[in-house]
Each structure stands twice: as C-alpha cells, then as structure tokens.
Amino acid sequence: MICCWLNKFYFHYQLDIFFTTIKIANMHKKLLPATVLLFSLFQFACNNQSGAQKTDKKMADSTTVAATGLPVASAFDKTVDGKKVSLYTLKNSKGLQAAITNYGARVVSLLVPDKDAKPTDVIIGFDSIDGFLNTKTDLYYGAIIGRYGNRIAKAKFKIDGKEYTLAANNGPNSLHGGPKGFEAQVWDAKPIGENALELTYVSADGEEGFPGTLNVKVTYTLTDDNELKIDYEATTDKKTICNLTNHSYFNLNGPGSGTINNHLLMVNADTYTPVDRTLIPTGKIEKVEGTPFDFRKETAIGARINDTANIQIKYGAGYDHNFVLNANKGTGLNHAAHIVGDKSGIVMEVLTTEPGLQFYGGNFMKGLNKNKGATDDYRTAFCLETQHFPDSPNQPNFPSTLLEPGKIYKTTSVYKFSVK
C-alpha cells in the first residue's frame, strides 16, 4: 500500500529521481546495475499490487452480478426425450424478471426487488437442467402439474361407471399426475414479446392412465403491476379429469436465507379439508377456527407448526393441506392469500379463480439438493398451489374436475409482489 501511495502522489518526481540516481551511480560505477535493478523492482511491485487490486475488484463485481442475476441460459441447452430444452427470460417495465424453462413448463427464477430495492430470487430450485433431471427428491420445483394436481385416492377413479387405474406413486395414491406427469415433459414454447411465454403440450389418450387426448396451453405473463400471471387452458376429445396448478417453491428472503417459519401468512379461508394418514381428504369440510389452520390473520408459519397434538398436523408432518377459499364478494380474481418475507419485506399476494389452495410448508425437504448455491434444507421453502380439491373425482360433494369434449378448462392464478 505504501509503495502504491508513493506511486500515486509522487509519480511526477520519479524521472528526476531516476536520473539523479544515475548520476550518483556514475560516480560509483559498480553500483549502477544494482541501482537500476532496485528501481525496476520498486516500480514492478507498485504496478503489480495496483493491478491485483483492480482484478480483485473486477472479480468481486462479477460475482455479485452472477449471484443476483438469472441462471445462465446455456445451462439449459439440452435434448430430453428427443426435444430441445431451453431457458426463456421475461421482464416487465418495473424491474421484475423471470426465467422459465420448457422442461416441465417450470418457473426457474423470479427476481423481485426487496425493501432495499435489491433484486431477490424468490424461487427455490435448480439453476441448470441437470439439476432438475438428476434430483431424486422434490421432483416438482416450479413445474406445471397435470393431468391432476394433488392426490387421487388408491390411484383409481370412475367416469360414467368405468374405472380408470393410475400409477400409485405416493403410497397407495396417485400424486401430481403420476410418475411422469407434466413436470417431466418437454413443452413447446412461444415467446410473446418481452413479458410473456406460451407453452403447449399434448397429453396422449391413456398417458399415465388418464382417458382422452388433452391439449394444454399455459401462458406466463409478467404484468406492469409486478404480477406473475398464469393462464391455463385445456380441451379434450374424451371425458377426462383435469386439475392443473403450478408447484413453485418460494422463499421470499431468497435462496440460502434459512427457514420460512418466520414468514407471515394470511389465507382467506374459514374452512379446510382434513385428511387421513395418507393425506387423502376425508370428505369433510371443517372450520379452521381454534385450530393451527387458522391463518385468517397474518400469522408466522412456524407459530403452530409443531402442534402434533393436532392429528392433522401429525398426518401432514406440518402443513400439507387444502384450504377452501372464501367465496369472492366481487368480480374478478379471488384474493386467496398473502405472505410477507420477514427479512426481505417482500409481500406476495395470491389471486385465483380456483376454489382451493394447497399450503405446503416444506415438511419433506431433506437437504439433499444444491439449489442455487444453497441446500434445500427442511422447511426452507413453501408452496401455495391454486387448485380444485384433492381427490375430487372420488368425492361427489367437492367441486367437479370433469372435463368433457367441446368444453374448455380455463383458469387463472396470479402471484403479485410488493414490499412493506
């Protein structure tokens, strides 16, 4: 540091010093080579240290940009099942950015300004296609789920008296469309301007045991109201069941920020659907009042999550339950929930046309995956999945998920962001 200080403030004297040194050395000619060498070493040390400082700063700046940016698109360049996988970037005029891959129609990243205007990635998941392909746990990060989001009891259902048998991939039940549901398919993608992406997939008749050819279209849009809007559409050529959702894992404080138990959650639901020990609804609809499921006022997720005296908390190992949303009093989308990141100040509102909301508190995360430089530890992410109720095909008192030829399955959900 001293030599660099000298170099900075006395540079204009250096030539005079050098030539004075030469004159003195000429009086003692034996000292001339050593003098020149010493001066050269002095200059090299100063310049080298200054250059190192600049290099270190450049590397630090580069690391900061990488840490706060979106995943690299080339990390998703791969062919899966004969189809090309890619990463697409969306942005709005307010600084919101999203990265979406056509593998599973997944939300990979969503950069949201926090209370200090720092871009924060609120999505927990992988930053390369290999991460999604190689994970043995938590298969659904950010994906569109289908043909049927959530569980179907005993992996069976009937339409017009005919029984259909599905793969049992969650104990005795079918979960999220089966072992190779929509999350494991490569969708066709079409960008629509800078802020929207349309994804389509054709699910063949009999795929994963479901009847009918289902044509599905999902459109992601970043609006200038700082919303991630998801529009779902589907048609079929044969009677079938359809219940689509998005399975993004959120942490509003960002990857590696720790538990989500201190996030403050509000759910607009007076009732919920209790489950049996395999997480299939019993068919009852019960009040949340006086239970750990009462989130009608902002409450920390972890405030009652370990209340295992409540059999429902015990069955779900925490929260993994469907809330029956209160009916919309006005027009447009229903306000389903909002949640606040305790560190970031980021607020996420969930609005939907769906009757139900699955709240999952990361109870089965095991820390076995590296997600954007951090491990996916126990309860470090949550899901708020808009949906029809689990096991609706076998529960006649639940809203129907039957889709018939000539009808259009159409639903919209929005994740809106602000700060407080």
Secondary structure as GFF3:
##gff-version 3
##sequence-region A 1 420
A	DSSP	alpha_helix	2	9	.	.	.	ID=ss1
A	DSSP	three_ten_helix	11	13	.	.	.	ID=ss2
A	DSSP	alpha_helix	14	27	.	.	.	ID=ss3
A	DSSP	three_ten_helix	29	31	.	.	.	ID=ss4
A	DSSP	alpha_helix	32	68	.	.	.	ID=ss5
A	DSSP	three_ten_helix	73	76	.	.	.	ID=ss6
A	DSSP	beta_strand	78	80	.	.	.	ID=ss7
A	DSSP	beta_strand	83	85	.	.	.	ID=ss8
A	DSSP	beta_strand	87	91	.	.	.	ID=ss9
A	DSSP	beta_strand	97	101	.	.	.	ID=ss10
A	DSSP	beta_strand	106	113	.	.	.	ID=ss11
A	DSSP	beta_strand	119	121	.	.	.	ID=ss12
A	DSSP	beta_strand	123	124	.	.	.	ID=ss13
A	DSSP	alpha_helix	129	134	.	.	.	ID=ss14
A	DSSP	beta_strand	144	145	.	.	.	ID=ss15
A	DSSP	beta_strand	151	152	.	.	.	ID=ss16
A	DSSP	three_ten_helix	153	155	.	.	.	ID=ss17
A	DSSP	beta_strand	156	159	.	.	.	ID=ss18
A	DSSP	beta_strand	162	165	.	.	.	ID=ss19
A	DSSP	beta_strand	174	175	.	.	.	ID=ss20
A	DSSP	three_ten_helix	182	184	.	.	.	ID=ss21
A	DSSP	beta_strand	188	192	.	.	.	ID=ss22
A	DSSP	beta_strand	196	203	.	.	.	ID=ss23
A	DSSP	three_ten_helix	207	209	.	.	.	ID=ss24
A	DSSP	beta_strand	214	222	.	.	.	ID=ss25
A	DSSP	beta_strand	227	236	.	.	.	ID=ss26
A	DSSP	beta_strand	240	241	.	.	.	ID=ss27
A	DSSP	beta_strand	245	246	.	.	.	ID=ss28
A	DSSP	beta_strand	249	250	.	.	.	ID=ss29
A	DSSP	beta_strand	264	267	.	.	.	ID=ss30
A	DSSP	beta_strand	271	273	.	.	.	ID=ss31
A	DSSP	beta_strand	286	287	.	.	.	ID=ss32
A	DSSP	beta_strand	299	300	.	.	.	ID=ss33
A	DSSP	three_ten_helix	301	303	.	.	.	ID=ss34
A	DSSP	alpha_helix	311	316	.	.	.	ID=ss35
A	DSSP	beta_strand	320	324	.	.	.	ID=ss36
A	DSSP	beta_strand	334	340	.	.	.	ID=ss37
A	DSSP	beta_strand	346	352	.	.	.	ID=ss38
A	DSSP	beta_strand	356	360	.	.	.	ID=ss39
A	DSSP	beta_strand	370	371	.	.	.	ID=ss40
A	DSSP	beta_strand	374	375	.	.	.	ID=ss41
A	DSSP	beta_strand	383	387	.	.	.	ID=ss42
A	DSSP	three_ten_helix	392	394	.	.	.	ID=ss43
A	DSSP	beta_strand	402	403	.	.	.	ID=ss44
A	DSSP	beta_strand	409	419	.	.	.	ID=ss45
###
